[in-house]
Amino acid sequence: VSFLAHLQAVVSQVDGALACSVMGFDGIPVETFQDQAAADLDLGTTWVEYAAVLAQLKNAAPLLKTGGVAEVSINTEKVITVMRLVSPDYFVVLALKPDGNYGKGRYALRIAAPKIRDEL
Amino acid sequence: VSFLAHLQAVVSQVDGALACSVMGFDGIPVETFQDQAAADLDLGTTWVEYAAVLAQLKNAAPLLKTGGVAEVSINTEKVITVMRLVSPDYFVVLALKPDGNYGKGRYALRIAAPKIRDEL
């Protein structure tokens, strides 16, 4: 089982992609592919925080009249982050430069999510 | 002071837009424009939950190495929601149909945010 090929495929096909990871809702990555150009970027703290947000939204879903959460994006001045649920226990996260191809990033995660799910 | 014109302008220029609101981080709307076609849609519970998420991210920002959160998007099977910070106390939120024009929605909020801030 190798998630890494899927994660690397996402990063390589999306302009401005920095890193892509499969992680649990505790924010601990199962596997990460980080672009060498982004090696200095410490995404760990941010991802733990974002994972907590995603977990909160997942747990709130039964209360909401707008359906279960499928995708969340959190954008700061420095990094665009797109997350997509893969299974009840895992999600995939993609970090992009602020001028990266956001639409392509969302699309790439949508395509990758079922492939990653099949390998979990 | 009327936010309503700005909110209505956002909804009218974005295909698939359902409602646009200025609200505090407690999830209480200051002003809302909801498309008549979406009058049945109860967004209140969802927005209170999303406001809590946004508040959590705003408070966590000093801890994160990726900068302050400017925009958050939460997408379910039924509704796409884009939120953008307007001031330390308020944000603007746009709800769209799942097939609505997401990119245009983000753009419209980016343009509307400073105009709304000027009126707060």
gemmi code that builds the backbone of each chain (N, CA, C; Angstrom):
import gemmi

chains = {
    "A": [
        ("VAL", (0.848, -1.208, 0.000), (0.000, 0.000, 0.000), (0.880, 1.253, 0.000)),
        ("SER", (0.716, 2.099, -0.978), (1.480, 3.338, -1.008), (0.584, 4.517, -1.354)),
        ("PHE", (0.352, 5.359, -0.360), (-0.387, 6.583, -0.633), (0.502, 7.599, -1.351)),
        ("LEU", (1.804, 7.422, -1.163), (2.737, 8.460, -1.575), (2.611, 8.796, -3.060)),
        ("ALA", (2.390, 7.785, -3.887), (2.266, 8.034, -5.325), (1.081, 8.940, -5.619)),
        ("HIS", (-0.040, 8.721, -4.912), (-1.223, 9.563, -5.121), (-0.963, 10.992, -4.670)),
        ("LEU", (-0.288, 11.131, -3.538), (-0.017, 12.464, -2.991), (0.942, 13.225, -3.897)),
        ("GLN", (1.958, 12.490, -4.383), (2.931, 13.105, -5.282), (2.259, 13.514, -6.597)),
        ("ALA", (1.332, 12.704, -7.070), (0.616, 13.017, -8.314), (-0.188, 14.300, -8.161)),
        ("VAL", (-0.815, 14.486, -7.003), (-1.585, 15.710, -6.761), (-0.660, 16.928, -6.793)),
        ("VAL", (0.444, 16.848, -6.058), (1.367, 17.991, -5.974), (1.951, 18.322, -7.346)),
        ("SER", (2.281, 17.283, -8.116), (2.950, 17.547, -9.390), (2.008, 18.114, -10.446)),
        ("GLN", (0.702, 17.850, -10.314), (-0.217, 18.327, -11.353), (-0.853, 19.675, -11.032)),
        ("VAL", (-0.623, 20.213, -9.827), (-1.258, 21.472, -9.433), (-0.211, 22.578, -9.281)),
        ("ASP", (-0.310, 23.608, -10.099), (0.627, 24.731, -10.019), (0.583, 25.371, -8.641)),
        ("GLY", (1.734, 25.534, -8.035), (1.822, 26.204, -6.735), (1.580, 25.284, -5.559)),
        ("ALA", (1.412, 23.976, -5.815), (1.197, 23.030, -4.710), (2.473, 22.890, -3.882)),
        ("LEU", (2.339, 22.888, -2.574), (3.475, 22.817, -1.661), (3.613, 21.439, -1.021)),
        ("ALA", (2.478, 20.885, -0.600), (2.511, 19.599, 0.089), (1.123, 18.976, 0.091)),
        ("CYS", (1.102, 17.652, 0.165), (-0.168, 16.932, 0.214), (-0.011, 15.785, 1.206)),
        ("SER", (-1.044, 15.577, 2.020), (-0.921, 14.608, 3.106), (-2.240, 13.880, 3.332)),
        ("VAL", (-2.155, 12.617, 3.757), (-3.311, 11.890, 4.278), (-3.153, 11.889, 5.786)),
        ("MET", (-4.187, 12.343, 6.499), (-4.049, 12.375, 7.960), (-5.339, 12.024, 8.677)),
        ("GLY", (-5.167, 11.666, 9.963), (-6.315, 11.406, 10.819), (-6.838, 12.694, 11.400)),
        ("PHE", (-8.007, 12.632, 12.034), (-8.634, 13.833, 12.595), (-7.920, 14.341, 13.854)),
        ("ASP", (-6.894, 13.580, 14.292), (-6.032, 14.065, 15.370), (-4.894, 14.919, 14.819)),
        ("GLY", (-4.817, 15.061, 13.475), (-3.789, 15.889, 12.864), (-2.472, 15.169, 12.638)),
        ("ILE", (-2.457, 13.872, 12.910), (-1.230, 13.097, 12.700), (-1.240, 12.523, 11.288)),
        ("PRO", (-0.226, 12.882, 10.482), (-0.193, 12.416, 9.093), (0.081, 10.916, 8.996)),
        ("VAL", (-0.622, 10.259, 8.089), (-0.325, 8.870, 7.754), (0.836, 8.861, 6.765)),
        ("GLU", (0.768, 9.797, 5.828), (1.794, 9.905, 4.781), (1.754, 11.331, 4.234)),
        ("THR", (2.918, 11.893, 3.928), (2.996, 13.263, 3.401), (3.958, 13.320, 2.227)),
        ("PHE", (3.576, 14.043, 1.190), (4.537, 14.386, 0.155), (4.696, 15.899, 0.155)),
        ("GLN", (5.916, 16.372, 0.422), (6.171, 17.811, 0.456), (7.147, 18.179, -0.655)),
        ("ASP", (6.799, 19.176, -1.428), (7.671, 19.633, -2.505), (8.998, 20.113, -1.913)),
        ("GLN", (10.091, 19.800, -2.587), (11.412, 20.179, -2.054), (11.538, 21.683, -1.870)),
        ("ALA", (10.928, 22.433, -2.765), (10.978, 23.899, -2.687), (10.271, 24.420, -1.439)),
        ("ALA", (9.413, 23.566, -0.839), (8.648, 23.977, 0.335), (9.162, 23.305, 1.609)),
        ("ALA", (10.369, 22.769, 1.540), (10.907, 21.973, 2.651), (11.005, 22.786, 3.947)),
        ("ASP", (11.193, 24.106, 3.809), (11.353, 24.960, 4.999), (10.016, 25.263, 5.679)),
        ("LEU", (8.935, 25.053, 4.981), (7.621, 25.423, 5.491), (7.150, 24.428, 6.554)),
        ("ASP", (6.913, 24.911, 7.753), (6.428, 24.043, 8.829), (4.901, 24.061, 8.851)),
        ("LEU", (4.295, 23.021, 8.323), (2.836, 22.967, 8.225), (2.221, 22.203, 9.393)),
        ("GLY", (3.057, 21.542, 10.196), (2.568, 20.647, 11.246), (1.576, 21.285, 12.202)),
        ("THR", (1.962, 22.412, 12.807), (1.101, 23.074, 13.792), (-0.227, 23.477, 13.152)),
        ("THR", (-0.127, 24.034, 11.963), (-1.324, 24.476, 11.243), (-2.255, 23.304, 10.967)),
        ("TRP", (-1.695, 22.192, 10.525), (-2.516, 21.047, 10.170), (-3.204, 20.417, 11.378)),
        ("VAL", (-2.524, 20.428, 12.519), (-3.164, 19.909, 13.738), (-4.391, 20.765, 14.074)),
        ("GLU", (-4.233, 22.075, 13.956), (-5.333, 23.004, 14.221), (-6.474, 22.799, 13.212)),
        ("TYR", (-6.118, 22.674, 11.953), (-7.137, 22.489, 10.912), (-7.853, 21.143, 11.071)),
        ("ALA", (-7.115, 20.130, 11.473), (-7.725, 18.812, 11.686), (-8.784, 18.896, 12.786)),
        ("ALA", (-8.484, 19.700, 13.828), (-9.448, 19.871, 14.924), (-10.724, 20.546, 14.411)),
        ("VAL", (-10.548, 21.511, 13.519), (-11.697, 22.201, 12.916), (-12.544, 21.221, 12.095)),
        ("LEU", (-11.857, 20.420, 11.307), (-12.554, 19.455, 10.457), (-13.308, 18.433, 11.320)),
        ("ALA", (-12.682, 17.985, 12.404), (-13.320, 17.032, 13.318), (-14.577, 17.650, 13.935)),
        ("GLN", (-14.461, 18.918, 14.317), (-15.599, 19.639, 14.905), (-16.770, 19.713, 13.906)),
        ("LEU", (-16.443, 20.016, 12.661), (-17.484, 20.120, 11.626), (-18.099, 18.759, 11.316)),
        ("LYS", (-17.275, 17.739, 11.324), (-17.749, 16.375, 11.063), (-18.726, 15.957, 12.163)),
        ("ASN", (-18.387, 16.282, 13.401), (-19.237, 15.908, 14.522), (-20.530, 16.719, 14.563)),
        ("ALA", (-20.475, 17.954, 14.045), (-21.656, 18.820, 14.045), (-22.612, 18.476, 12.915)),
        ("ALA", (-22.131, 17.754, 11.915), (-22.908, 17.524, 10.699), (-24.338, 17.032, 10.947)),
        ("PRO", (-24.542, 16.079, 11.896), (-25.917, 15.596, 12.099), (-26.870, 16.704, 12.552)),
        ("LEU", (-26.330, 17.783, 13.142), (-27.166, 18.884, 13.612), (-27.513, 19.855, 12.494)),
        ("LEU", (-26.721, 19.841, 11.441), (-26.870, 20.859, 10.406), (-27.872, 20.429, 9.347)),
        ("LYS", (-28.601, 21.406, 8.832), (-29.611, 21.110, 7.819), (-29.045, 21.191, 6.414)),
        ("THR", (-27.749, 21.401, 6.331), (-27.139, 21.586, 5.026), (-26.290, 20.384, 4.597)),
        ("GLY", (-26.402, 19.266, 5.336), (-25.725, 18.042, 4.920), (-24.320, 17.915, 5.477)),
        ("GLY", (-23.728, 16.754, 5.267), (-22.388, 16.487, 5.788), (-21.315, 17.283, 5.064)),
        ("VAL", (-20.278, 17.634, 5.775), (-19.178, 18.405, 5.219), (-18.296, 17.504, 4.360)),
        ("ALA", (-18.048, 17.908, 3.108), (-17.229, 17.126, 2.194), (-15.860, 17.751, 1.998)),
        ("GLU", (-15.801, 19.083, 2.054), (-14.567, 19.805, 1.711), (-14.487, 21.095, 2.499)),
        ("VAL", (-13.312, 21.387, 3.011), (-13.095, 22.646, 3.730), (-11.816, 23.280, 3.203)),
        ("SER", (-11.859, 24.595, 3.046), (-10.688, 25.317, 2.585), (-10.415, 26.465, 3.544)),
        ("ILE", (-9.175, 26.613, 3.959), (-8.807, 27.674, 4.892), (-7.622, 28.426, 4.285)),
        ("ASN", (-7.837, 29.716, 4.052), (-6.842, 30.476, 3.312), (-6.269, 31.620, 4.136)),
        ("THR", (-4.946, 31.604, 4.292), (-4.255, 32.675, 4.997), (-3.474, 33.494, 3.966)),
        ("GLU", (-2.762, 34.500, 4.449), (-1.963, 35.323, 3.523), (-0.856, 34.488, 2.875)),
        ("LYS", (-0.392, 33.449, 3.575), (0.776, 32.710, 3.094), (0.459, 31.385, 2.420)),
        ("VAL", (-0.638, 30.751, 2.831), (-0.931, 29.406, 2.341), (-2.433, 29.198, 2.129)),
        ("ILE", (-2.772, 28.622, 0.983), (-4.128, 28.136, 0.730), (-4.156, 26.656, 1.098)),
        ("THR", (-5.154, 26.230, 1.861), (-5.252, 24.825, 2.264), (-6.620, 24.269, 1.878)),
        ("VAL", (-6.623, 23.174, 1.146), (-7.866, 22.495, 0.787), (-7.861, 21.114, 1.430)),
        ("MET", (-8.968, 20.775, 2.107), (-9.077, 19.468, 2.759), (-10.324, 18.760, 2.259)),
        ("ARG", (-10.224, 17.467, 2.083), (-11.378, 16.681, 1.633), (-11.471, 15.401, 2.442)),
        ("LEU", (-12.655, 15.086, 2.911), (-12.851, 13.857, 3.671), (-12.654, 12.641, 2.771)),
        ("VAL", (-11.934, 11.664, 3.298), (-11.655, 10.439, 2.556), (-12.470, 9.290, 3.136)),
        ("SER", (-12.575, 9.264, 4.442), (-13.316, 8.203, 5.144), (-13.739, 8.786, 6.486)),
        ("PRO", (-14.486, 8.016, 7.295), (-14.874, 8.564, 8.602), (-13.668, 8.866, 9.501)),
        ("ASP", (-12.512, 8.314, 9.186), (-11.348, 8.497, 10.063), (-10.218, 9.329, 9.461)),
        ("TYR", (-10.255, 9.519, 8.152), (-9.118, 10.171, 7.498), (-9.563, 11.247, 6.500)),
        ("PHE", (-8.664, 12.203, 6.287), (-8.896, 13.188, 5.225), (-7.584, 13.456, 4.492)),
        ("VAL", (-7.704, 14.085, 3.326), (-6.530, 14.451, 2.556), (-6.451, 15.974, 2.538)),
        ("VAL", (-5.242, 16.481, 2.662), (-5.047, 17.928, 2.748), (-3.992, 18.351, 1.729)),
        ("LEU", (-4.253, 19.468, 1.061), (-3.330, 20.017, 0.063), (-3.023, 21.466, 0.413)),
        ("ALA", (-1.727, 21.792, 0.515), (-1.301, 23.175, 0.759), (-0.774, 23.770, -0.548)),
        ("LEU", (-1.190, 25.000, -0.819), (-0.815, 25.702, -2.053), (-0.279, 27.091, -1.714)),
        ("LYS", (0.569, 27.627, -2.581), (0.914, 29.047, -2.499), (-0.351, 29.872, -2.725)),
        ("PRO", (-0.363, 31.110, -2.213), (-1.554, 31.955, -2.382), (-1.926, 32.180, -3.861)),
        ("ASP", (-0.926, 32.132, -4.751), (-1.232, 32.320, -6.176), (-1.274, 30.982, -6.917)),
        ("GLY", (-1.371, 29.894, -6.176), (-1.467, 28.566, -6.791), (-2.818, 28.346, -7.456)),
        ("ASN", (-2.907, 27.267, -8.220), (-4.145, 26.975, -8.961), (-5.161, 26.267, -8.047)),
        ("TYR", (-5.980, 27.096, -7.412), (-6.939, 26.633, -6.402), (-7.984, 25.678, -6.996)),
        ("GLY", (-8.535, 26.047, -8.123), (-9.569, 25.210, -8.751), (-9.028, 23.846, -9.126)),
        ("LYS", (-7.820, 23.837, -9.674), (-7.179, 22.575, -10.049), (-6.863, 21.754, -8.795)),
        ("GLY", (-6.495, 22.430, -7.730), (-6.219, 21.747, -6.468), (-7.443, 21.035, -5.927)),
        ("ARG", (-8.589, 21.730, -5.950), (-9.836, 21.124, -5.482), (-10.174, 19.906, -6.342)),
        ("TYR", (-10.007, 20.076, -7.663), (-10.304, 18.993, -8.598), (-9.400, 17.779, -8.349)),
        ("ALA", (-8.119, 18.042, -8.172), (-7.149, 16.958, -7.965), (-7.474, 16.163, -6.695)),
        ("LEU", (-7.910, 16.866, -5.641), (-8.267, 16.153, -4.400), (-9.535, 15.323, -4.589)),
        ("ARG", (-10.483, 15.876, -5.361), (-11.735, 15.152, -5.605), (-11.455, 13.832, -6.317)),
        ("ILE", (-10.508, 13.876, -7.248), (-10.140, 12.667, -7.995), (-9.324, 11.705, -7.118)),
        ("ALA", (-8.436, 12.272, -6.312), (-7.528, 11.426, -5.513), (-8.232, 10.752, -4.347)),
        ("ALA", (-9.255, 11.409, -3.774), (-9.865, 10.911, -2.535), (-10.348, 9.451, -2.635)),
        ("PRO", (-11.127, 9.083, -3.669), (-11.577, 7.678, -3.730), (-10.430, 6.688, -3.937)),
        ("LYS", (-9.389, 7.111, -4.662), (-8.230, 6.221, -4.868), (-7.520, 5.967, -3.536)),
        ("ILE", (-7.405, 7.033, -2.742), (-6.764, 6.882, -1.420), (-7.649, 6.040, -0.504)),
        ("ARG", (-8.969, 6.282, -0.578), (-9.898, 5.507, 0.252), (-9.753, 4.014, -0.033)),
        ("ASP", (-9.598, 3.671, -1.323), (-9.486, 2.260, -1.695), (-8.262, 1.595, -1.073)),
        ("GLU", (-7.271, 2.395, -0.710), (-6.031, 1.812, -0.166), (-5.975, 1.836, 1.350)),
        ("LEU", (-6.955, 2.467, 1.970), (-6.941, 2.579, 3.445), (-7.310, 1.242, 4.095)),
    ],
    "B": [
        ("VAL", (-26.643, 53.979, 7.143), (-25.762, 52.819, 6.894), (-26.603, 51.626, 6.419)),
        ("SER", (-26.288, 51.131, 5.228), (-27.023, 49.972, 4.723), (-26.062, 48.948, 4.134)),
        ("PHE", (-25.926, 47.821, 4.830), (-25.136, 46.733, 4.286), (-25.901, 46.008, 3.197)),
        ("LEU", (-27.220, 46.125, 3.274), (-28.077, 45.283, 2.454), (-27.779, 45.418, 0.957)),
        ("ALA", (-27.491, 46.644, 0.517), (-27.183, 46.851, -0.902), (-25.948, 46.055, -1.323)),
        ("HIS", (-24.930, 46.032, -0.457), (-23.712, 45.273, -0.783), (-23.997, 43.771, -0.827)),
        ("LEU", (-24.804, 43.315, 0.135), (-25.120, 41.884, 0.204), (-25.953, 41.455, -1.006)),
        ("GLN", (-26.912, 42.303, -1.344), (-27.764, 42.028, -2.513), (-26.930, 42.023, -3.795)),
        ("ALA", (-25.972, 42.940, -3.882), (-25.105, 43.014, -5.067), (-24.298, 41.731, -5.227)),
        ("VAL", (-23.815, 41.186, -4.113), (-23.052, 39.933, -4.177), (-23.945, 38.808, -4.695)),
        ("VAL", (-25.132, 38.672, -4.099), (-26.040, 37.575, -4.476), (-26.460, 37.696, -5.946)),
        ("SER", (-26.707, 38.920, -6.403), (-27.227, 39.089, -7.771), (-26.152, 38.859, -8.828)),
        ("GLN", (-24.870, 39.035, -8.466), (-23.828, 38.900, -9.493), (-23.207, 37.498, -9.540)),
        ("VAL", (-23.569, 36.622, -8.584), (-22.954, 35.288, -8.530), (-23.998, 34.213, -8.853)),
        ("ASP", (-23.778, 33.501, -9.926), (-24.687, 32.415, -10.313), (-24.795, 31.377, -9.200)),
        ("GLY", (-26.034, 31.053, -8.818), (-26.249, 30.018, -7.808), (-26.174, 30.529, -6.383)),
        ("ALA", (-25.981, 31.843, -6.203), (-25.918, 32.391, -4.839), (-27.281, 32.288, -4.169)),
        ("LEU", (-27.297, 31.884, -2.897), (-28.549, 31.687, -2.155), (-28.775, 32.813, -1.138)),
        ("ALA", (-27.731, 33.189, -0.434), (-27.871, 34.196, 0.611), (-26.499, 34.757, 0.962)),
        ("CYS", (-26.485, 36.001, 1.428), (-25.247, 36.641, 1.849), (-25.544, 37.424, 3.125)),
        ("SER", (-24.631, 37.345, 4.091), (-24.892, 37.940, 5.395), (-23.617, 38.530, 5.992)),
        ("VAL", (-23.771, 39.604, 6.752), (-22.700, 40.109, 7.607), (-23.030, 39.641, 9.014)),
        ("MET", (-22.077, 38.993, 9.679), (-22.396, 38.521, 11.028), (-21.197, 38.597, 11.968)),
        ("GLY", (-21.513, 38.543, 13.259), (-20.473, 38.513, 14.282), (-19.991, 37.090, 14.498)),
        ("PHE", (-18.916, 36.938, 15.253), (-18.352, 35.604, 15.481), (-19.196, 34.754, 16.427)),
        ("ASP", (-20.260, 35.343, 16.960), (-21.238, 34.576, 17.723), (-22.300, 33.962, 16.804)),
        ("GLY", (-22.199, 34.236, 15.490), (-23.137, 33.662, 14.536), (-24.443, 34.432, 14.404)),
        ("ILE", (-24.508, 35.594, 15.057), (-25.721, 36.412, 14.953), (-25.565, 37.390, 13.791)),
        ("PRO", (-26.478, 37.310, 12.809), (-26.353, 38.180, 11.639), (-26.643, 39.640, 11.983)),
        ("VAL", (-25.843, 40.539, 11.406), (-26.126, 41.966, 11.478), (-27.174, 42.297, 10.414)),
        ("GLU", (-26.975, 41.697, 9.246), (-27.871, 41.934, 8.107), (-27.740, 40.748, 7.156)),
        ("THR", (-28.853, 40.336, 6.573), (-28.847, 39.200, 5.644), (-29.670, 39.517, 4.406)),
        ("PHE", (-29.145, 39.160, 3.239), (-29.972, 39.156, 2.042), (-30.091, 37.719, 1.560)),
        ("GLN", (-31.332, 37.212, 1.520), (-31.552, 35.826, 1.080), (-32.394, 35.839, -0.188)),
        ("ASP", (-31.936, 35.132, -1.206), (-32.670, 35.042, -2.456), (-34.042, 34.421, -2.199)),
        ("GLN", (-35.055, 34.948, -2.870), (-36.428, 34.444, -2.643), (-36.541, 32.950, -2.944)),
        ("ALA", (-35.801, 32.525, -3.958), (-35.846, 31.113, -4.343), (-35.278, 30.212, -3.231)),
        ("ALA", (-34.524, 30.824, -2.305), (-33.884, 30.057, -1.223), (-34.561, 30.317, 0.114)),
        ("ALA", (-35.771, 30.871, 0.081), (-36.439, 31.295, 1.320), (-36.671, 30.115, 2.279)),
        ("ASP", (-36.822, 28.909, 1.721), (-37.090, 27.726, 2.547), (-35.852, 27.209, 3.269)),
        ("LEU", (-34.689, 27.624, 2.785), (-33.447, 27.073, 3.306), (-33.121, 27.692, 4.659)),
        ("ASP", (-33.015, 26.835, 5.686), (-32.676, 27.331, 7.023), (-31.164, 27.271, 7.209)),
        ("LEU", (-30.516, 28.422, 7.102), (-29.058, 28.477, 7.195), (-28.589, 28.832, 8.609)),
        ("GLY", (-29.542, 29.222, 9.469), (-29.188, 29.743, 10.798), (-28.308, 28.827, 11.623)),
        ("THR", (-28.733, 27.572, 11.812), (-27.979, 26.618, 12.627), (-26.578, 26.407, 12.053)),
        ("THR", (-26.530, 26.255, 10.748), (-25.255, 26.030, 10.069), (-24.316, 27.213, 10.281)),
        ("TRP", (-24.829, 28.414, 10.138), (-23.981, 29.597, 10.245), (-23.465, 29.814, 11.670)),
        ("VAL", (-24.267, 29.469, 12.654), (-23.785, 29.570, 14.042), (-22.591, 28.630, 14.240)),
        ("GLU", (-22.714, 27.416, 13.705), (-21.630, 26.442, 13.800), (-20.385, 26.930, 13.049)),
        ("TYR", (-20.588, 27.442, 11.847), (-19.465, 27.913, 11.037), (-18.799, 29.131, 11.689)),
        ("ALA", (-19.600, 29.986, 12.298), (-19.045, 31.164, 12.978), (-18.123, 30.724, 14.114)),
        ("ALA", (-18.510, 29.656, 14.813), (-17.680, 29.128, 15.903), (-16.345, 28.618, 15.362)),
        ("VAL", (-16.408, 27.980, 14.201), (-15.188, 27.485, 13.555), (-14.273, 28.647, 13.182)),
        ("LEU", (-14.866, 29.680, 12.607), (-14.095, 30.847, 12.188), (-13.464, 31.537, 13.397)),
        ("ALA", (-14.219, 31.631, 14.487), (-13.704, 32.249, 15.710), (-12.518, 31.443, 16.249)),
        ("GLN", (-12.660, 30.106, 16.206), (-11.587, 29.229, 16.669), (-10.307, 29.446, 15.847)),
        ("LEU", (-10.472, 29.557, 14.531), (-9.312, 29.751, 13.656), (-8.691, 31.128, 13.851)),
        ("LYS", (-9.531, 32.129, 14.064), (-9.042, 33.493, 14.289), (-8.207, 33.530, 15.580)),
        ("ASN", (-8.684, 32.845, 16.608), (-7.977, 32.832, 17.889), (-6.682, 32.026, 17.825)),
        ("ALA", (-6.670, 31.022, 16.951), (-5.486, 30.173, 16.833), (-4.408, 30.826, 15.979)),
        ("ALA", (-4.779, 31.833, 15.193), (-3.879, 32.413, 14.200), (-2.496, 32.779, 14.745)),
        ("PRO", (-2.408, 33.387, 15.950), (-1.071, 33.750, 16.450), (-0.154, 32.546, 16.641)),
        ("LEU", (-0.746, 31.356, 16.816), (0.046, 30.141, 17.027), (0.548, 29.546, 15.717)),
        ("LEU", (-0.115, 29.910, 14.638), (0.157, 29.259, 13.359), (1.273, 29.976, 12.608)),
        ("LYS", (2.067, 29.187, 11.901), (3.180, 29.787, 11.155), (2.772, 30.140, 9.727)),
        ("THR", (1.516, 30.000, 9.447), (1.069, 30.242, 8.072), (0.258, 31.527, 7.952)),
        ("GLY", (0.259, 32.367, 9.001), (-0.400, 33.670, 8.913), (-1.862, 33.628, 9.308)),
        ("GLY", (-2.451, 34.804, 9.392), (-3.846, 34.923, 9.810), (-4.813, 34.412, 8.762)),
        ("VAL", (-5.930, 33.886, 9.223), (-6.938, 33.336, 8.320), (-7.744, 34.471, 7.683)),
        ("ALA", (-7.815, 34.481, 6.364), (-8.536, 35.524, 5.635), (-9.867, 35.011, 5.104)),
        ("GLU", (-9.911, 33.732, 4.741), (-11.076, 33.180, 4.058), (-11.222, 31.697, 4.393)),
        ("VAL", (-12.445, 31.288, 4.644), (-12.720, 29.876, 4.908), (-13.917, 29.461, 4.067)),
        ("SER", (-13.829, 28.260, 3.525), (-14.925, 27.745, 2.724), (-15.287, 26.355, 3.241)),
        ("ILE", (-16.576, 26.111, 3.448), (-17.024, 24.814, 3.955), (-18.107, 24.305, 3.012)),
        ("ASN", (-17.834, 23.155, 2.405), (-18.735, 22.681, 1.357), (-19.385, 21.359, 1.717)),
        ("THR", (-20.710, 21.343, 1.720), (-21.462, 20.117, 1.972), (-22.111, 19.675, 0.658)),
        ("GLU", (-22.841, 18.567, 0.718), (-23.513, 18.091, -0.498), (-24.553, 19.100, -0.981)),
        ("LYS", (-25.101, 19.892, -0.057), (-26.218, 20.769, -0.417), (-25.847, 22.232, -0.608)),
        ("VAL", (-24.832, 22.683, 0.103), (-24.504, 24.113, 0.092), (-22.994, 24.343, 0.134)),
        ("ILE", (-22.537, 25.254, -0.732), (-21.163, 25.761, -0.664), (-21.199, 27.052, 0.146)),
        ("THR", (-20.323, 27.203, 1.115), (-20.295, 28.411, 1.938), (-18.900, 29.024, 1.906)),
        ("VAL", (-18.835, 30.298, 1.558), (-17.570, 31.028, 1.563), (-17.672, 32.136, 2.599)),
        ("MET", (-16.672, 32.235, 3.467), (-16.656, 33.278, 4.507), (-15.372, 34.070, 4.400)),
        ("ARG", (-15.476, 35.367, 4.604), (-14.277, 36.225, 4.560), (-14.307, 37.192, 5.735)),
        ("LEU", (-13.181, 37.315, 6.414), (-13.108, 38.248, 7.533), (-13.222, 39.685, 7.048)),
        ("VAL", (-14.017, 40.471, 7.761), (-14.236, 41.868, 7.401), (-13.515, 42.772, 8.403)),
        ("SER", (-13.566, 42.408, 9.665), (-12.934, 43.179, 10.740), (-12.647, 42.198, 11.874)),
        ("PRO", (-12.019, 42.660, 12.953), (-11.764, 41.728, 14.064), (-13.059, 41.183, 14.689)),
        ("ASP", (-14.192, 41.827, 14.419), (-15.442, 41.410, 15.053), (-16.481, 40.821, 14.099)),
        ("TYR", (-16.296, 41.042, 12.811), (-17.334, 40.648, 11.857), (-16.757, 39.930, 10.638)),
        ("PHE", (-17.618, 39.105, 10.039), (-17.245, 38.489, 8.763), (-18.452, 38.467, 7.836)),
        ("VAL", (-18.169, 38.246, 6.559), (-19.243, 38.161, 5.580), (-19.296, 36.719, 5.087)),
        ("VAL", (-20.503, 36.212, 4.896), (-20.681, 34.812, 4.502), (-21.597, 34.740, 3.287)),
        ("LEU", (-21.228, 33.875, 2.337), (-22.028, 33.687, 1.125), (-22.352, 32.208, 0.976)),
        ("ALA", (-23.641, 31.889, 0.803), (-24.067, 30.509, 0.559), (-24.422, 30.355, -0.920)),
        ("LEU", (-23.949, 29.264, -1.504), (-24.168, 28.982, -2.928), (-24.710, 27.569, -3.103)),
        ("LYS", (-25.446, 27.355, -4.192), (-25.780, 25.985, -4.583), (-24.489, 25.239, -4.907)),
        ("PRO", (-24.515, 23.899, -4.796), (-23.293, 23.130, -5.084), (-22.750, 23.362, -6.501)),
        ("ASP", (-23.631, 23.701, -7.446), (-23.163, 23.971, -8.812), (-23.058, 25.479, -9.079)),
        ("GLY", (-23.067, 26.281, -8.031), (-22.923, 27.729, -8.187), (-21.510, 28.114, -8.601)),
        ("ASN", (-21.334, 29.381, -8.972), (-20.030, 29.864, -9.439), (-19.136, 30.235, -8.245)),
        ("TYR", (-18.392, 29.240, -7.810), (-17.574, 29.349, -6.600), (-16.488, 30.425, -6.741)),
        ("GLY", (-15.787, 30.411, -7.873), (-14.708, 31.382, -8.073), (-15.232, 32.814, -8.064)),
        ("LYS", (-16.370, 33.007, -8.729), (-16.984, 34.328, -8.753), (-17.459, 34.725, -7.357)),
        ("GLY", (-17.940, 33.767, -6.601), (-18.381, 34.042, -5.236), (-17.235, 34.516, -4.359)),
        ("ARG", (-16.083, 33.837, -4.460), (-14.907, 34.255, -3.688), (-14.487, 35.662, -4.092)),
        ("TYR", (-14.504, 35.903, -5.412), (-14.111, 37.222, -5.921), (-15.063, 38.307, -5.412)),
        ("ALA", (-16.353, 38.036, -5.478), (-17.355, 39.026, -5.049), (-17.191, 39.377, -3.568)),
        ("LEU", (-16.890, 38.383, -2.740), (-16.681, 38.664, -1.308), (-15.412, 39.481, -1.088)),
        ("ARG", (-14.384, 39.192, -1.878), (-13.112, 39.921, -1.739), (-13.339, 41.405, -2.038)),
        ("ILE", (-14.171, 41.672, -3.029), (-14.468, 43.061, -3.411), (-15.394, 43.708, -2.375)),
        ("ALA", (-16.372, 42.947, -1.891), (-17.379, 43.521, -0.983), (-16.823, 43.778, 0.420)),
        ("ALA", (-15.863, 42.964, 0.862), (-15.395, 43.048, 2.256), (-14.940, 44.455, 2.673)),
        ("PRO", (-14.058, 45.103, 1.888), (-13.632, 46.449, 2.321), (-14.760, 47.468, 2.303)),
        ("LYS", (-15.706, 47.319, 1.373), (-16.855, 48.243, 1.322), (-17.710, 48.089, 2.577)),
        ("ILE", (-17.899, 46.836, 2.983), (-18.691, 46.584, 4.191), (-17.936, 47.092, 5.422)),
        ("ARG", (-16.618, 46.858, 5.446), (-15.801, 47.315, 6.570), (-15.924, 48.827, 6.740)),
        ("ASP", (-15.954, 49.548, 5.624), (-16.047, 51.014, 5.686), (-17.345, 51.479, 6.334)),
        ("GLU", (-18.352, 50.624, 6.329), (-19.655, 51.028, 6.871), (-19.895, 50.530, 8.292)),
        ("LEU", (-18.962, 49.701, 8.778), (-19.161, 49.161, 10.137), (-18.908, 50.230, 11.204)),
    ],
}
model = gemmi.Model(1)
for chain_id, residues in chains.items():
    chain = gemmi.Chain(chain_id)
    for i, (resn, *xyz) in enumerate(residues, 1):
        res = gemmi.Residue()
        res.name, res.seqid = resn, gemmi.SeqId(i, " ")
        for name, pos in zip(("N", "CA", "C"), xyz):
            atom = gemmi.Atom()
            atom.name, atom.element = name, gemmi.Element(name[0])
            atom.pos, atom.b_iso = gemmi.Position(*pos), 0.0
            res.add_atom(atom)
        chain.add_residue(res)
    model.add_chain(chain)
structure = gemmi.Structure()
structure.add_model(model)
structure.setup_entities()
